[in-house]
Amino acid sequence: MGKYEIAWLPGDGIGQDVMEAARIVLDRVGLDADYIPGDIGWEWWCKEGEALPPRTVELMKNTDCALFGAITSKGKDKADKELAPELQGKGYSYRSPIVRMRQLLDLYICLRPCKAYPGNPLNYRDGIDLVVFRENTEGMYIGVEWPQVPEAMLAIKGAEKLPRDAAVSIRAITPGGSERIVRAAYEYARANKRKKVTVIHKANVLRQTCGVFMDAARKVAAEYPDVAFEDANIDAMGMWLLKNPLNYGVIVTTNLFSDIISDLCAQMVGGLGFGCSGNIGSNYAVFEPTHGSAPKYAGQHKVNPIATILAGKMMLDWLGEADKAARLQGAVAAVIAEGKVRTYDMGGTNTTLDVANAIAAKL
Ligand SMILES: NC(=O)c1ccc[n+]([C@@H]2O[C@H](COP(=O)([O-])OP(=O)(O)OC[C@H]3O[C@@H](n4cnc5c(N)ncnc54)[C@H](O)[C@@H]3O)[C@@H](O)[C@H]2O)c1
């Protein structure tokens, strides 16, 4: 493999701080790459009416993958007011750049590893080591909704009794979309010697949409007799995860359910300073910490860069750089275990760059 080309998307607020830290570590691990900066975030919404400008989408299409920091987003009223005066009233409407990049590049897997690194004082319980596979392109997040029931919908059998002033969102689940995310979870389980995949749903209530998902899940599971299949209702799963988190290794579910469950899992292993994710498609992937731009800490180099550094580790794995990924993970684990260099969230007083330099020094 020649030199990698990586789209470098720090975004807003602490996105800049944590990406600076990630770069120190990636340079030290010796990845042969050009990092090409791209524009994303609130600044570009305000200036251009687009938080993910077309040139950034082009950049992504012409690179191997992307590392992304965080963005700021605001409700409709604030977004409309902060748009450049010359663009106001011209039909611009704020759209989440994260949701858009997932849809534009068909990044259908959101992979979120949650591992309790020994020595992390924020661990809920030692030994937690699970991954959540989130379906990233359909479900409740397709963006088809109305502030009031559309007239035409009232003519549909079953919908005619809806109160007219009800807001309505559509949940769309396809057999193909379900099959490919469940298959990704099973492939991961097999490759990483995980014994079981847990599929989460609410099929007793959402009979049609969860029914399609579960039919696809059972069909895929039958192709992997070496990996056990287990299913659980989303509500019960919240309880079981808190009670017996060590019982789970690979979890897969639809978009909204896994959005919630993966935050719960991330909190069990240290919270926002540790949660990272990969948005992965067939040919492209975007890796990111799961936290936001934390404006109150922007530019202070105060926040924990470990989530972003672990997103970098995921990127190395995806690029096929397994040795560098393992070395990087070992360095992160060693710094956490030593407990000498810690940002405020872990009870320490060190800076973002202190942590990055300590990890780099282990490489
Ligand atoms: N993926 C993303 O880019 C993303 C995700 C969530 C929120 N947001 C946006 O970020 C902005 C701020 O949102 P928010 O305040 O609700 O969430 P946030 O994740 O930005 O921060 C919430 C709080 O968590 C803590 N925190 C976050 N990251 C940390 C880190 N790396 N180390 C230590 N502590 C950390 C800080 O105390 C921070 O104030 C909003 O505009 C929101 O829309 C973006």
The ligand as an ORCA input file, in Angstrom:
! r2SCAN-3c Opt
* xyz 0 1
  N     -20.602     14.192     16.974
  C     -20.707     15.498     17.216
  O     -20.045     16.300     16.598
  C     -21.631     15.979     18.294
  C     -22.114     15.091     19.280
  C     -22.857     15.618     20.337
  C     -23.123     16.977     20.394
  N     -22.663     17.792     19.385
  C     -22.806     19.269     19.454
  O     -21.799     19.745     20.356
  C     -22.247     20.920     21.006
  C     -22.123     20.788     22.501
  O     -23.009     19.731     22.910
  P     -23.088     19.134     24.374
  O     -22.517     20.141     25.332
  O     -24.443     18.623     24.599
  O     -22.147     17.833     24.333
  P     -20.570     17.702     24.319
  O     -20.251     16.271     24.065
  O     -19.947     18.680     23.414
  O     -20.081     18.072     25.781
  C     -20.827     17.863     26.959
  C     -19.870     17.887     28.143
  O     -19.194     16.644     28.201
  C     -17.854     16.848     28.591
  N     -16.964     16.367     27.514
  C     -17.210     16.266     26.188
  N     -16.152     15.778     25.543
  C     -15.204     15.566     26.477
  C     -13.892     15.058     26.435
  N     -13.298     14.675     25.293
  N     -13.198     14.997     27.589
  C     -13.742     15.364     28.741
  N     -14.989     15.838     28.855
  C     -15.728     15.937     27.738
  C     -17.702     18.315     28.883
  O     -17.976     18.544     30.234
  C     -18.773     18.934     28.043
  O     -19.170     20.179     28.517
  C     -23.704     21.137     20.546
  O     -23.696     22.105     19.527
  C     -24.117     19.767     20.027
  O     -25.118     19.853     19.045
  C     -21.920     17.321     18.363
*
